[in-house]
Amino acid sequence: MDRPAPERRDAYRHFRSLPTRWMDNDVYGHVNNVVYYSYFDTIVNGFLVEQGLLDIQASRVIGLVVETGCRYFSPIAFPATVHAGLRVAHLGRRSVRYEIALFRDDESSAAAQGHFVHVYVERATGSATDVPADTRAALAALAGP
C-alpha cells in the first residue's frame, strides 16, 4: 500500500496555534494519539464559535461527530507549538467533512493529518437537519482545493 506524502501548510485555509503541554507526552516521549483528536475538536469547534455559528450551550442545531481519522507522519512532543490547519473537503446538505493538518512549530510539512465529519442535528430531538445557511456560507469559504 502506498502511503501518501504529508501535505504542506498552503493547502489549508484557516489556522489555530495550540501549545503542547507536558501532560500531552506519553511514556514514549511524544504527544499521545488521543491528543491529536482533541486538536481536531479544538480547531473545528473554535472556528465555529469564533464565527458566531455555535453557541455550545444554546444552539438549536449542532454538529455531531460521526467519523474521524488520522494519519501520522512524524512525532510531536512537548515543548512545541502545533499549528492546526483547517479546510472543508465536502459540504453536503446535512453534513460537512473537515480536513485538518497538524504542523509542528515552523515546519512546512504536516506531522499528522486527518478528517472529522459532522452531521447536523436538532439539539432537542437528535434528528438530522440541513446545515444552517450561515454555517454553510462560512464553511464554503474554507473549501479546499
Phi and psi in radians as a Rosetta constraint file:
Dihedral C 1 N 2 CA 2 C 2 CIRCULARHARMONIC -1.357 0.35
Dihedral N 2 CA 2 C 2 N 3 CIRCULARHARMONIC 2.332 0.35
Dihedral C 2 N 3 CA 3 C 3 CIRCULARHARMONIC -1.659 0.35
Dihedral N 3 CA 3 C 3 N 4 CIRCULARHARMONIC 2.203 0.35
Dihedral C 3 N 4 CA 4 C 4 CIRCULARHARMONIC -1.154 0.35
Dihedral N 4 CA 4 C 4 N 5 CIRCULARHARMONIC 2.673 0.35
Dihedral C 4 N 5 CA 5 C 5 CIRCULARHARMONIC -1.362 0.35
Dihedral N 5 CA 5 C 5 N 6 CIRCULARHARMONIC 2.645 0.35
Dihedral C 5 N 6 CA 6 C 6 CIRCULARHARMONIC -1.133 0.35
Dihedral N 6 CA 6 C 6 N 7 CIRCULARHARMONIC 2.566 0.35
Dihedral C 6 N 7 CA 7 C 7 CIRCULARHARMONIC -1.441 0.35
Dihedral N 7 CA 7 C 7 N 8 CIRCULARHARMONIC 2.954 0.35
Dihedral C 7 N 8 CA 8 C 8 CIRCULARHARMONIC -1.838 0.35
Dihedral N 8 CA 8 C 8 N 9 CIRCULARHARMONIC 2.819 0.35
Dihedral C 8 N 9 CA 9 C 9 CIRCULARHARMONIC -0.972 0.35
Dihedral N 9 CA 9 C 9 N 10 CIRCULARHARMONIC -0.651 0.35
Dihedral C 9 N 10 CA 10 C 10 CIRCULARHARMONIC -1.201 0.35
Dihedral N 10 CA 10 C 10 N 11 CIRCULARHARMONIC -0.067 0.35
Dihedral C 10 N 11 CA 11 C 11 CIRCULARHARMONIC -1.483 0.35
Dihedral N 11 CA 11 C 11 N 12 CIRCULARHARMONIC -0.034 0.35
Dihedral C 11 N 12 CA 12 C 12 CIRCULARHARMONIC -2.075 0.35
Dihedral N 12 CA 12 C 12 N 13 CIRCULARHARMONIC 2.583 0.35
Dihedral C 12 N 13 CA 13 C 13 CIRCULARHARMONIC -1.664 0.35
Dihedral N 13 CA 13 C 13 N 14 CIRCULARHARMONIC -0.510 0.35
Dihedral C 13 N 14 CA 14 C 14 CIRCULARHARMONIC -2.384 0.35
Dihedral N 14 CA 14 C 14 N 15 CIRCULARHARMONIC 2.483 0.35
Dihedral C 14 N 15 CA 15 C 15 CIRCULARHARMONIC -2.297 0.35
Dihedral N 15 CA 15 C 15 N 16 CIRCULARHARMONIC 2.650 0.35
Dihedral C 15 N 16 CA 16 C 16 CIRCULARHARMONIC -2.453 0.35
Dihedral N 16 CA 16 C 16 N 17 CIRCULARHARMONIC 2.340 0.35
Dihedral C 16 N 17 CA 17 C 17 CIRCULARHARMONIC -1.596 0.35
Dihedral N 17 CA 17 C 17 N 18 CIRCULARHARMONIC 2.334 0.35
Dihedral C 17 N 18 CA 18 C 18 CIRCULARHARMONIC -2.297 0.35
Dihedral N 18 CA 18 C 18 N 19 CIRCULARHARMONIC 2.016 0.35
Dihedral C 18 N 19 CA 19 C 19 CIRCULARHARMONIC -1.265 0.35
Dihedral N 19 CA 19 C 19 N 20 CIRCULARHARMONIC 2.449 0.35
Dihedral C 19 N 20 CA 20 C 20 CIRCULARHARMONIC -1.298 0.35
Dihedral N 20 CA 20 C 20 N 21 CIRCULARHARMONIC 2.799 0.35
Dihedral C 20 N 21 CA 21 C 21 CIRCULARHARMONIC -2.136 0.35
Dihedral N 21 CA 21 C 21 N 22 CIRCULARHARMONIC 2.692 0.35
Dihedral C 21 N 22 CA 22 C 22 CIRCULARHARMONIC -0.910 0.35
Dihedral N 22 CA 22 C 22 N 23 CIRCULARHARMONIC -0.738 0.35
Dihedral C 22 N 23 CA 23 C 23 CIRCULARHARMONIC -1.246 0.35
Dihedral N 23 CA 23 C 23 N 24 CIRCULARHARMONIC -0.190 0.35
Dihedral C 23 N 24 CA 24 C 24 CIRCULARHARMONIC -1.255 0.35
Dihedral N 24 CA 24 C 24 N 25 CIRCULARHARMONIC -0.484 0.35
Dihedral C 24 N 25 CA 25 C 25 CIRCULARHARMONIC -1.225 0.35
Dihedral N 25 CA 25 C 25 N 26 CIRCULARHARMONIC 2.474 0.35
Dihedral C 25 N 26 CA 26 C 26 CIRCULARHARMONIC -1.779 0.35
Dihedral N 26 CA 26 C 26 N 27 CIRCULARHARMONIC -3.015 0.35
Dihedral C 26 N 27 CA 27 C 27 CIRCULARHARMONIC -1.140 0.35
Dihedral N 27 CA 27 C 27 N 28 CIRCULARHARMONIC -0.263 0.35
Dihedral C 27 N 28 CA 28 C 28 CIRCULARHARMONIC -1.560 0.35
Dihedral N 28 CA 28 C 28 N 29 CIRCULARHARMONIC -0.010 0.35
Dihedral C 28 N 29 CA 29 C 29 CIRCULARHARMONIC 1.495 0.35
Dihedral N 29 CA 29 C 29 N 30 CIRCULARHARMONIC 0.310 0.35
Dihedral C 29 N 30 CA 30 C 30 CIRCULARHARMONIC -2.446 0.35
Dihedral N 30 CA 30 C 30 N 31 CIRCULARHARMONIC 2.926 0.35
Dihedral C 30 N 31 CA 31 C 31 CIRCULARHARMONIC -1.055 0.35
Dihedral N 31 CA 31 C 31 N 32 CIRCULARHARMONIC 2.252 0.35
Dihedral C 31 N 32 CA 32 C 32 CIRCULARHARMONIC -1.189 0.35
Dihedral N 32 CA 32 C 32 N 33 CIRCULARHARMONIC 2.581 0.35
Dihedral C 32 N 33 CA 33 C 33 CIRCULARHARMONIC -0.996 0.35
Dihedral N 33 CA 33 C 33 N 34 CIRCULARHARMONIC -0.577 0.35
Dihedral C 33 N 34 CA 34 C 34 CIRCULARHARMONIC -1.144 0.35
Dihedral N 34 CA 34 C 34 N 35 CIRCULARHARMONIC -0.461 0.35
Dihedral C 34 N 35 CA 35 C 35 CIRCULARHARMONIC -1.196 0.35
Dihedral N 35 CA 35 C 35 N 36 CIRCULARHARMONIC -0.573 0.35
Dihedral C 35 N 36 CA 36 C 36 CIRCULARHARMONIC -1.022 0.35
Dihedral N 36 CA 36 C 36 N 37 CIRCULARHARMONIC -0.682 0.35
Dihedral C 36 N 37 CA 37 C 37 CIRCULARHARMONIC -1.182 0.35
Dihedral N 37 CA 37 C 37 N 38 CIRCULARHARMONIC -0.549 0.35
Dihedral C 37 N 38 CA 38 C 38 CIRCULARHARMONIC -1.194 0.35
Dihedral N 38 CA 38 C 38 N 39 CIRCULARHARMONIC -0.597 0.35
Dihedral C 38 N 39 CA 39 C 39 CIRCULARHARMONIC -1.099 0.35
Dihedral N 39 CA 39 C 39 N 40 CIRCULARHARMONIC -0.723 0.35
Dihedral C 39 N 40 CA 40 C 40 CIRCULARHARMONIC -1.043 0.35
Dihedral N 40 CA 40 C 40 N 41 CIRCULARHARMONIC -0.864 0.35
Dihedral C 40 N 41 CA 41 C 41 CIRCULARHARMONIC -0.996 0.35
Dihedral N 41 CA 41 C 41 N 42 CIRCULARHARMONIC -0.759 0.35
Dihedral C 41 N 42 CA 42 C 42 CIRCULARHARMONIC -1.144 0.35
Dihedral N 42 CA 42 C 42 N 43 CIRCULARHARMONIC -0.776 0.35
Dihedral C 42 N 43 CA 43 C 43 CIRCULARHARMONIC -1.231 0.35
Dihedral N 43 CA 43 C 43 N 44 CIRCULARHARMONIC -0.713 0.35
Dihedral C 43 N 44 CA 44 C 44 CIRCULARHARMONIC -1.159 0.35
Dihedral N 44 CA 44 C 44 N 45 CIRCULARHARMONIC -0.966 0.35
Dihedral C 44 N 45 CA 45 C 45 CIRCULARHARMONIC -1.239 0.35
Dihedral N 45 CA 45 C 45 N 46 CIRCULARHARMONIC -0.550 0.35
Dihedral C 45 N 46 CA 46 C 46 CIRCULARHARMONIC -1.064 0.35
Dihedral N 46 CA 46 C 46 N 47 CIRCULARHARMONIC -0.763 0.35
Dihedral C 46 N 47 CA 47 C 47 CIRCULARHARMONIC -1.043 0.35
Dihedral N 47 CA 47 C 47 N 48 CIRCULARHARMONIC -0.834 0.35
Dihedral C 47 N 48 CA 48 C 48 CIRCULARHARMONIC -1.089 0.35
Dihedral N 48 CA 48 C 48 N 49 CIRCULARHARMONIC -0.726 0.35
Dihedral C 48 N 49 CA 49 C 49 CIRCULARHARMONIC -1.150 0.35
Dihedral N 49 CA 49 C 49 N 50 CIRCULARHARMONIC -0.831 0.35
Dihedral C 49 N 50 CA 50 C 50 CIRCULARHARMONIC -1.048 0.35
Dihedral N 50 CA 50 C 50 N 51 CIRCULARHARMONIC -0.572 0.35
Dihedral C 50 N 51 CA 51 C 51 CIRCULARHARMONIC -1.444 0.35
Dihedral N 51 CA 51 C 51 N 52 CIRCULARHARMONIC -0.021 0.35
Dihedral C 51 N 52 CA 52 C 52 CIRCULARHARMONIC 1.317 0.35
Dihedral N 52 CA 52 C 52 N 53 CIRCULARHARMONIC 0.390 0.35
Dihedral C 52 N 53 CA 53 C 53 CIRCULARHARMONIC -1.739 0.35
Dihedral N 53 CA 53 C 53 N 54 CIRCULARHARMONIC -0.223 0.35
Dihedral C 53 N 54 CA 54 C 54 CIRCULARHARMONIC -2.404 0.35
Dihedral N 54 CA 54 C 54 N 55 CIRCULARHARMONIC 2.105 0.35
Dihedral C 54 N 55 CA 55 C 55 CIRCULARHARMONIC -1.850 0.35
Dihedral N 55 CA 55 C 55 N 56 CIRCULARHARMONIC 1.891 0.35
Dihedral C 55 N 56 CA 56 C 56 CIRCULARHARMONIC -0.950 0.35
Dihedral N 56 CA 56 C 56 N 57 CIRCULARHARMONIC -0.614 0.35
Dihedral C 56 N 57 CA 57 C 57 CIRCULARHARMONIC -1.577 0.35
Dihedral N 57 CA 57 C 57 N 58 CIRCULARHARMONIC -0.468 0.35
Dihedral C 57 N 58 CA 58 C 58 CIRCULARHARMONIC -2.238 0.35
Dihedral N 58 CA 58 C 58 N 59 CIRCULARHARMONIC -0.121 0.35
Dihedral C 58 N 59 CA 59 C 59 CIRCULARHARMONIC -1.011 0.35
Dihedral N 59 CA 59 C 59 N 60 CIRCULARHARMONIC 2.329 0.35
Dihedral C 59 N 60 CA 60 C 60 CIRCULARHARMONIC -1.231 0.35
Dihedral N 60 CA 60 C 60 N 61 CIRCULARHARMONIC -0.617 0.35
Dihedral C 60 N 61 CA 61 C 61 CIRCULARHARMONIC -2.007 0.35
Dihedral N 61 CA 61 C 61 N 62 CIRCULARHARMONIC 2.312 0.35
Dihedral C 61 N 62 CA 62 C 62 CIRCULARHARMONIC -2.309 0.35
Dihedral N 62 CA 62 C 62 N 63 CIRCULARHARMONIC 2.763 0.35
Dihedral C 62 N 63 CA 63 C 63 CIRCULARHARMONIC -1.720 0.35
Dihedral N 63 CA 63 C 63 N 64 CIRCULARHARMONIC 2.268 0.35
Dihedral C 63 N 64 CA 64 C 64 CIRCULARHARMONIC -1.891 0.35
Dihedral N 64 CA 64 C 64 N 65 CIRCULARHARMONIC 2.405 0.35
Dihedral C 64 N 65 CA 65 C 65 CIRCULARHARMONIC -1.300 0.35
Dihedral N 65 CA 65 C 65 N 66 CIRCULARHARMONIC 2.189 0.35
Dihedral C 65 N 66 CA 66 C 66 CIRCULARHARMONIC -2.041 0.35
Dihedral N 66 CA 66 C 66 N 67 CIRCULARHARMONIC -0.191 0.35
Dihedral C 66 N 67 CA 67 C 67 CIRCULARHARMONIC -2.803 0.35
Dihedral N 67 CA 67 C 67 N 68 CIRCULARHARMONIC 2.500 0.35
Dihedral C 67 N 68 CA 68 C 68 CIRCULARHARMONIC -2.702 0.35
Dihedral N 68 CA 68 C 68 N 69 CIRCULARHARMONIC 2.716 0.35
Dihedral C 68 N 69 CA 69 C 69 CIRCULARHARMONIC -2.828 0.35
Dihedral N 69 CA 69 C 69 N 70 CIRCULARHARMONIC 2.796 0.35
Dihedral C 69 N 70 CA 70 C 70 CIRCULARHARMONIC -2.588 0.35
Dihedral N 70 CA 70 C 70 N 71 CIRCULARHARMONIC 2.456 0.35
Dihedral C 70 N 71 CA 71 C 71 CIRCULARHARMONIC -2.050 0.35
Dihedral N 71 CA 71 C 71 N 72 CIRCULARHARMONIC 2.274 0.35
Dihedral C 71 N 72 CA 72 C 72 CIRCULARHARMONIC -1.820 0.35
Dihedral N 72 CA 72 C 72 N 73 CIRCULARHARMONIC 2.346 0.35
Dihedral C 72 N 73 CA 73 C 73 CIRCULARHARMONIC -1.976 0.35
Dihedral N 73 CA 73 C 73 N 74 CIRCULARHARMONIC -0.722 0.35
Dihedral C 73 N 74 CA 74 C 74 CIRCULARHARMONIC -2.636 0.35
Dihedral N 74 CA 74 C 74 N 75 CIRCULARHARMONIC 2.618 0.35
Dihedral C 74 N 75 CA 75 C 75 CIRCULARHARMONIC -1.271 0.35
Dihedral N 75 CA 75 C 75 N 76 CIRCULARHARMONIC 2.665 0.35
Dihedral C 75 N 76 CA 76 C 76 CIRCULARHARMONIC -2.063 0.35
Dihedral N 76 CA 76 C 76 N 77 CIRCULARHARMONIC 2.450 0.35
Dihedral C 76 N 77 CA 77 C 77 CIRCULARHARMONIC -2.493 0.35
Dihedral N 77 CA 77 C 77 N 78 CIRCULARHARMONIC 2.644 0.35
Dihedral C 77 N 78 CA 78 C 78 CIRCULARHARMONIC -1.182 0.35
Dihedral N 78 CA 78 C 78 N 79 CIRCULARHARMONIC 2.386 0.35
Dihedral C 78 N 79 CA 79 C 79 CIRCULARHARMONIC -1.592 0.35
Dihedral N 79 CA 79 C 79 N 80 CIRCULARHARMONIC 2.285 0.35
Dihedral C 79 N 80 CA 80 C 80 CIRCULARHARMONIC -2.773 0.35
Dihedral N 80 CA 80 C 80 N 81 CIRCULARHARMONIC 2.844 0.35
Dihedral C 80 N 81 CA 81 C 81 CIRCULARHARMONIC -1.962 0.35
Dihedral N 81 CA 81 C 81 N 82 CIRCULARHARMONIC 2.253 0.35
Dihedral C 81 N 82 CA 82 C 82 CIRCULARHARMONIC -1.643 0.35
Dihedral N 82 CA 82 C 82 N 83 CIRCULARHARMONIC 2.265 0.35
Dihedral C 82 N 83 CA 83 C 83 CIRCULARHARMONIC -1.882 0.35
Dihedral N 83 CA 83 C 83 N 84 CIRCULARHARMONIC 1.867 0.35
Dihedral C 83 N 84 CA 84 C 84 CIRCULARHARMONIC -1.564 0.35
Dihedral N 84 CA 84 C 84 N 85 CIRCULARHARMONIC 2.177 0.35
Dihedral C 84 N 85 CA 85 C 85 CIRCULARHARMONIC -1.779 0.35
Dihedral N 85 CA 85 C 85 N 86 CIRCULARHARMONIC 2.493 0.35
Dihedral C 85 N 86 CA 86 C 86 CIRCULARHARMONIC -2.283 0.35
Dihedral N 86 CA 86 C 86 N 87 CIRCULARHARMONIC 2.423 0.35
Dihedral C 86 N 87 CA 87 C 87 CIRCULARHARMONIC -2.589 0.35
Dihedral N 87 CA 87 C 87 N 88 CIRCULARHARMONIC 2.866 0.35
Dihedral C 87 N 88 CA 88 C 88 CIRCULARHARMONIC -1.845 0.35
Dihedral N 88 CA 88 C 88 N 89 CIRCULARHARMONIC 2.144 0.35
Dihedral C 88 N 89 CA 89 C 89 CIRCULARHARMONIC -1.592 0.35
Dihedral N 89 CA 89 C 89 N 90 CIRCULARHARMONIC -0.543 0.35
Dihedral C 89 N 90 CA 90 C 90 CIRCULARHARMONIC -2.637 0.35
Dihedral N 90 CA 90 C 90 N 91 CIRCULARHARMONIC 2.297 0.35
Dihedral C 90 N 91 CA 91 C 91 CIRCULARHARMONIC -2.138 0.35
Dihedral N 91 CA 91 C 91 N 92 CIRCULARHARMONIC 1.776 0.35
Dihedral C 91 N 92 CA 92 C 92 CIRCULARHARMONIC -1.620 0.35
Dihedral N 92 CA 92 C 92 N 93 CIRCULARHARMONIC -3.012 0.35
Dihedral C 92 N 93 CA 93 C 93 CIRCULARHARMONIC -1.182 0.35
Dihedral N 93 CA 93 C 93 N 94 CIRCULARHARMONIC -0.691 0.35
Dihedral C 93 N 94 CA 94 C 94 CIRCULARHARMONIC -2.153 0.35
Dihedral N 94 CA 94 C 94 N 95 CIRCULARHARMONIC 0.062 0.35
Dihedral C 94 N 95 CA 95 C 95 CIRCULARHARMONIC -2.549 0.35
Dihedral N 95 CA 95 C 95 N 96 CIRCULARHARMONIC 2.865 0.35
Dihedral C 95 N 96 CA 96 C 96 CIRCULARHARMONIC -2.472 0.35
Dihedral N 96 CA 96 C 96 N 97 CIRCULARHARMONIC 2.421 0.35
Dihedral C 96 N 97 CA 97 C 97 CIRCULARHARMONIC -1.909 0.35
Dihedral N 97 CA 97 C 97 N 98 CIRCULARHARMONIC 2.001 0.35
Dihedral C 97 N 98 CA 98 C 98 CIRCULARHARMONIC -1.593 0.35
Dihedral N 98 CA 98 C 98 N 99 CIRCULARHARMONIC 2.585 0.35
Dihedral C 98 N 99 CA 99 C 99 CIRCULARHARMONIC -2.108 0.35
Dihedral N 99 CA 99 C 99 N 100 CIRCULARHARMONIC 2.352 0.35
Dihedral C 99 N 100 CA 100 C 100 CIRCULARHARMONIC -2.225 0.35
Dihedral N 100 CA 100 C 100 N 101 CIRCULARHARMONIC 2.433 0.35
Dihedral C 100 N 101 CA 101 C 101 CIRCULARHARMONIC -2.197 0.35
Dihedral N 101 CA 101 C 101 N 102 CIRCULARHARMONIC 2.481 0.35
Dihedral C 101 N 102 CA 102 C 102 CIRCULARHARMONIC -1.964 0.35
Dihedral N 102 CA 102 C 102 N 103 CIRCULARHARMONIC 2.143 0.35
Dihedral C 102 N 103 CA 103 C 103 CIRCULARHARMONIC -1.961 0.35
Dihedral N 103 CA 103 C 103 N 104 CIRCULARHARMONIC 2.258 0.35
Dihedral C 103 N 104 CA 104 C 104 CIRCULARHARMONIC -1.447 0.35
Dihedral N 104 CA 104 C 104 N 105 CIRCULARHARMONIC 2.170 0.35
Dihedral C 104 N 105 CA 105 C 105 CIRCULARHARMONIC 0.838 0.35
Dihedral N 105 CA 105 C 105 N 106 CIRCULARHARMONIC -2.144 0.35
Dihedral C 105 N 106 CA 106 C 106 CIRCULARHARMONIC -1.702 0.35
Dihedral N 106 CA 106 C 106 N 107 CIRCULARHARMONIC 0.211 0.35
Dihedral C 106 N 107 CA 107 C 107 CIRCULARHARMONIC -1.170 0.35
Dihedral N 107 CA 107 C 107 N 108 CIRCULARHARMONIC 2.523 0.35
Dihedral C 107 N 108 CA 108 C 108 CIRCULARHARMONIC -1.624 0.35
Dihedral N 108 CA 108 C 108 N 109 CIRCULARHARMONIC -0.288 0.35
Dihedral C 108 N 109 CA 109 C 109 CIRCULARHARMONIC -1.781 0.35
Dihedral N 109 CA 109 C 109 N 110 CIRCULARHARMONIC 2.499 0.35
Dihedral C 109 N 110 CA 110 C 110 CIRCULARHARMONIC -1.151 0.35
Dihedral N 110 CA 110 C 110 N 111 CIRCULARHARMONIC 2.391 0.35
Dihedral C 110 N 111 CA 111 C 111 CIRCULARHARMONIC -1.398 0.35
Dihedral N 111 CA 111 C 111 N 112 CIRCULARHARMONIC -0.488 0.35
Dihedral C 111 N 112 CA 112 C 112 CIRCULARHARMONIC -2.736 0.35
Dihedral N 112 CA 112 C 112 N 113 CIRCULARHARMONIC 2.670 0.35
Dihedral C 112 N 113 CA 113 C 113 CIRCULARHARMONIC -2.596 0.35
Dihedral N 113 CA 113 C 113 N 114 CIRCULARHARMONIC 2.622 0.35
Dihedral C 113 N 114 CA 114 C 114 CIRCULARHARMONIC -2.783 0.35
Dihedral N 114 CA 114 C 114 N 115 CIRCULARHARMONIC -2.925 0.35
Dihedral C 114 N 115 CA 115 C 115 CIRCULARHARMONIC -2.448 0.35
Dihedral N 115 CA 115 C 115 N 116 CIRCULARHARMONIC 2.909 0.35
Dihedral C 115 N 116 CA 116 C 116 CIRCULARHARMONIC -2.703 0.35
Dihedral N 116 CA 116 C 116 N 117 CIRCULARHARMONIC 2.117 0.35
Dihedral C 116 N 117 CA 117 C 117 CIRCULARHARMONIC -1.964 0.35
Dihedral N 117 CA 117 C 117 N 118 CIRCULARHARMONIC 2.188 0.35
Dihedral C 117 N 118 CA 118 C 118 CIRCULARHARMONIC -1.811 0.35
Dihedral N 118 CA 118 C 118 N 119 CIRCULARHARMONIC 2.351 0.35
Dihedral C 118 N 119 CA 119 C 119 CIRCULARHARMONIC -1.882 0.35
Dihedral N 119 CA 119 C 119 N 120 CIRCULARHARMONIC 2.294 0.35
Dihedral C 119 N 120 CA 120 C 120 CIRCULARHARMONIC -1.498 0.35
Dihedral N 120 CA 120 C 120 N 121 CIRCULARHARMONIC 2.345 0.35
Dihedral C 120 N 121 CA 121 C 121 CIRCULARHARMONIC -2.386 0.35
Dihedral N 121 CA 121 C 121 N 122 CIRCULARHARMONIC 2.755 0.35
Dihedral C 121 N 122 CA 122 C 122 CIRCULARHARMONIC -1.276 0.35
Dihedral N 122 CA 122 C 122 N 123 CIRCULARHARMONIC 2.172 0.35
Dihedral C 122 N 123 CA 123 C 123 CIRCULARHARMONIC -0.989 0.35
Dihedral N 123 CA 123 C 123 N 124 CIRCULARHARMONIC -0.768 0.35
Dihedral C 123 N 124 CA 124 C 124 CIRCULARHARMONIC -1.185 0.35
Dihedral N 124 CA 124 C 124 N 125 CIRCULARHARMONIC -0.596 0.35
Dihedral C 124 N 125 CA 125 C 125 CIRCULARHARMONIC -1.953 0.35
Dihedral N 125 CA 125 C 125 N 126 CIRCULARHARMONIC -0.349 0.35
Dihedral C 125 N 126 CA 126 C 126 CIRCULARHARMONIC 1.339 0.35
Dihedral N 126 CA 126 C 126 N 127 CIRCULARHARMONIC 0.129 0.35
Dihedral C 126 N 127 CA 127 C 127 CIRCULARHARMONIC -1.390 0.35
Dihedral N 127 CA 127 C 127 N 128 CIRCULARHARMONIC 2.395 0.35
Dihedral C 127 N 128 CA 128 C 128 CIRCULARHARMONIC -1.057 0.35
Dihedral N 128 CA 128 C 128 N 129 CIRCULARHARMONIC 2.503 0.35
Dihedral C 128 N 129 CA 129 C 129 CIRCULARHARMONIC -2.548 0.35
Dihedral N 129 CA 129 C 129 N 130 CIRCULARHARMONIC 2.930 0.35
Dihedral C 129 N 130 CA 130 C 130 CIRCULARHARMONIC -1.171 0.35
Dihedral N 130 CA 130 C 130 N 131 CIRCULARHARMONIC 2.592 0.35
Dihedral C 130 N 131 CA 131 C 131 CIRCULARHARMONIC -1.073 0.35
Dihedral N 131 CA 131 C 131 N 132 CIRCULARHARMONIC 2.203 0.35
Dihedral C 131 N 132 CA 132 C 132 CIRCULARHARMONIC -0.993 0.35
Dihedral N 132 CA 132 C 132 N 133 CIRCULARHARMONIC 2.589 0.35
Dihedral C 132 N 133 CA 133 C 133 CIRCULARHARMONIC -0.996 0.35
Dihedral N 133 CA 133 C 133 N 134 CIRCULARHARMONIC -0.759 0.35
Dihedral C 133 N 134 CA 134 C 134 CIRCULARHARMONIC -1.174 0.35
Dihedral N 134 CA 134 C 134 N 135 CIRCULARHARMONIC -0.632 0.35
Dihedral C 134 N 135 CA 135 C 135 CIRCULARHARMONIC -1.170 0.35
Dihedral N 135 CA 135 C 135 N 136 CIRCULARHARMONIC -0.767 0.35
Dihedral C 135 N 136 CA 136 C 136 CIRCULARHARMONIC -1.006 0.35
Dihedral N 136 CA 136 C 136 N 137 CIRCULARHARMONIC -0.754 0.35
Dihedral C 136 N 137 CA 137 C 137 CIRCULARHARMONIC -1.127 0.35
Dihedral N 137 CA 137 C 137 N 138 CIRCULARHARMONIC -0.761 0.35
Dihedral C 137 N 138 CA 138 C 138 CIRCULARHARMONIC -1.169 0.35
Dihedral N 138 CA 138 C 138 N 139 CIRCULARHARMONIC -0.701 0.35
Dihedral C 138 N 139 CA 139 C 139 CIRCULARHARMONIC -1.220 0.35
Dihedral N 139 CA 139 C 139 N 140 CIRCULARHARMONIC -0.609 0.35
Dihedral C 139 N 140 CA 140 C 140 CIRCULARHARMONIC -1.057 0.35
Dihedral N 140 CA 140 C 140 N 141 CIRCULARHARMONIC -0.550 0.35
Dihedral C 140 N 141 CA 141 C 141 CIRCULARHARMONIC -1.200 0.35
Dihedral N 141 CA 141 C 141 N 142 CIRCULARHARMONIC -0.306 0.35
Dihedral C 141 N 142 CA 142 C 142 CIRCULARHARMONIC -1.698 0.35
Dihedral N 142 CA 142 C 142 N 143 CIRCULARHARMONIC 0.073 0.35
Dihedral C 142 N 143 CA 143 C 143 CIRCULARHARMONIC -0.991 0.35
Dihedral N 143 CA 143 C 143 N 144 CIRCULARHARMONIC 2.294 0.35
Dihedral C 143 N 144 CA 144 C 144 CIRCULARHARMONIC -1.359 0.35
Dihedral N 144 CA 144 C 144 N 145 CIRCULARHARMONIC -3.117 0.35
